[in-house]
Amino acid sequence: MSKKRQKRSYKAWKKPDPTEKKPDIQIVPSSPNAKVSRIIDRDQREFAARPGMDWFVRPYVPGEFAEIASSGDMDLSVITHTLVKRMGPGSEQMRMPMTEEMAQSWVDLQRRMEEVLSNISGRRNETPDTNSSPEGTRQSTSLF
């Protein structure tokens, strides 16, 4: 017995009509139960608990950047952390995926900034040195 091959059917190519209306893209807010909405709410609570904080680094939540993964712009297999930055006085925030090395750099930068600020505030609280000036006034040393 021989098998009979089916013929392929081809659709004729049709040039798109520029006057044809395309469906409008509608932006629909995500439901409150969506994973990303829960992540954003948790980040907002973190900022609310620490009003002086402008940013923090937290562990990456799988699926958090699904829109980036679907676009193919970034390989999310190397992402381990997320930088969350406050963008203004309200609840606006920016989330940025980070590798382990990037996250460590941000944390190290924060430590260095805190050390510098504590050194500056420590110098301001020093007692005046009255022996170094003949008039008994404090001589200031500039950091810059």
C-alpha positions as CSV (number, residue, x, y, z in Angstrom):
1,M,0.0,0.0,0.0
2,S,1.3,3.4,-0.8
3,K,0.4,6.5,1.1
4,K,-1.1,9.3,-0.8
5,R,0.5,12.7,-0.1
6,Q,-1.9,15.5,0.6
7,K,-1.4,18.7,-1.3
8,R,-0.6,21.8,0.7
9,S,-2.9,24.7,0.4
10,Y,-1.5,28.2,0.3
11,K,-3.1,31.4,1.3
12,A,-2.7,34.2,-1.2
13,W,-0.6,37.0,0.3
14,K,-2.6,40.1,0.7
15,K,-1.0,43.6,1.1
16,P,-2.2,45.2,4.3
17,D,-4.7,48.0,3.8
18,P,-3.3,51.2,5.4
19,T,-6.8,52.6,5.8
20,E,-8.0,49.5,7.7
21,K,-8.6,50.2,11.4
22,K,-6.5,48.3,13.8
23,P,-7.9,47.5,17.3
24,D,-6.8,50.0,19.9
25,I,-4.5,48.8,22.7
26,Q,-6.2,49.2,26.0
27,I,-4.3,49.3,29.2
28,V,-6.1,47.4,31.9
29,P,-4.9,47.7,35.5
30,S,-3.9,44.4,37.0
31,S,-6.1,42.8,39.5
32,P,-5.2,43.3,43.2
33,N,-4.5,39.6,43.4
34,A,-1.9,39.6,40.7
35,K,1.6,38.7,41.7
36,V,3.2,42.0,40.6
37,S,0.5,44.0,42.4
38,R,1.3,42.1,45.6
39,I,5.0,42.8,45.2
40,I,4.5,46.5,44.6
41,D,2.2,46.7,47.7
42,R,4.9,45.0,49.8
43,D,7.5,47.4,48.5
44,Q,5.2,50.4,49.3
45,R,4.8,49.0,52.9
46,E,8.6,48.8,53.2
47,F,8.9,52.5,52.2
48,A,6.1,53.5,54.5
49,A,7.8,51.7,57.4
50,R,11.0,53.6,56.7
51,P,10.2,57.1,55.5
52,G,13.8,58.2,55.2
53,M,14.7,55.4,52.9
54,D,15.0,56.2,49.2
55,W,15.9,52.7,47.9
56,F,16.5,49.2,48.9
57,V,17.7,45.9,47.4
58,R,15.6,42.8,47.9
59,P,15.7,39.2,46.5
60,Y,14.2,38.8,43.1
61,V,10.7,37.2,43.0
62,P,10.4,34.8,40.0
63,G,7.8,36.2,37.5
64,E,8.2,39.7,38.7
65,F,9.7,40.9,35.4
66,A,7.6,38.7,33.1
67,E,7.0,41.6,30.6
68,I,10.8,41.9,30.2
69,A,11.3,38.2,29.7
70,S,8.6,38.0,27.1
71,S,10.2,40.9,25.1
72,G,13.5,39.0,25.0
73,D,15.5,42.1,26.0
74,M,17.1,40.5,29.0
75,D,18.1,37.1,30.2
76,L,16.3,36.7,33.6
77,S,18.2,33.6,34.5
78,V,21.1,35.7,35.9
79,I,18.8,38.0,37.9
80,T,19.0,37.4,41.7
81,H,17.9,40.8,43.2
82,T,15.7,43.7,42.6
83,L,16.5,47.4,43.3
84,V,13.4,49.3,44.4
85,K,13.7,53.1,44.3
86,R,11.2,55.6,45.5
87,M,10.3,58.1,42.7
88,G,8.9,61.1,44.5
89,P,6.9,61.7,47.6
90,G,4.0,59.5,46.6
91,S,3.8,55.8,46.1
92,E,5.6,55.8,42.7
93,Q,8.5,53.4,42.5
94,M,10.9,52.0,40.1
95,R,12.0,48.3,40.1
96,M,15.2,47.3,38.4
97,P,16.4,43.7,38.0
98,M,20.0,43.1,39.2
99,T,22.6,40.4,39.1
100,E,24.4,39.3,42.3
101,E,27.4,41.6,41.5
102,M,25.2,44.6,40.8
103,A,23.3,44.2,44.0
104,Q,26.5,43.8,46.0
105,S,27.8,47.0,44.4
106,W,24.7,48.9,45.5
107,V,25.0,47.6,49.1
108,D,28.7,48.5,49.2
109,L,28.0,52.0,47.9
110,Q,25.4,52.5,50.7
111,R,27.9,51.4,53.3
112,R,30.5,53.8,52.0
113,M,28.0,56.6,51.9
114,E,27.0,55.9,55.5
115,E,30.7,55.8,56.6
116,V,31.4,59.2,54.9
117,L,28.3,60.8,56.5
118,S,29.2,59.5,59.9
119,N,32.7,60.8,59.6
120,I,31.4,64.2,58.5
121,S,28.9,64.4,61.4
122,G,31.7,63.2,63.8
123,R,34.0,66.0,62.7
124,R,31.2,68.6,63.3
125,N,30.7,67.4,66.8
126,E,34.4,67.6,67.8
127,T,35.4,70.0,70.5
128,P,37.1,73.2,69.4
129,D,40.9,73.1,69.5
130,T,41.8,76.3,71.3
131,N,45.6,75.6,71.4
132,S,46.1,75.8,67.6
133,S,45.2,79.4,67.2
134,P,46.7,82.4,69.0
135,E,43.3,84.0,69.4
136,G,41.7,80.9,70.8
137,T,39.3,80.5,67.9
138,R,38.7,77.1,66.2
139,Q,40.4,76.6,62.8
140,S,38.2,74.7,60.5
141,T,39.4,72.2,58.0
142,S,37.6,71.8,54.8
143,L,36.6,68.4,53.4
144,F,36.7,69.7,49.8
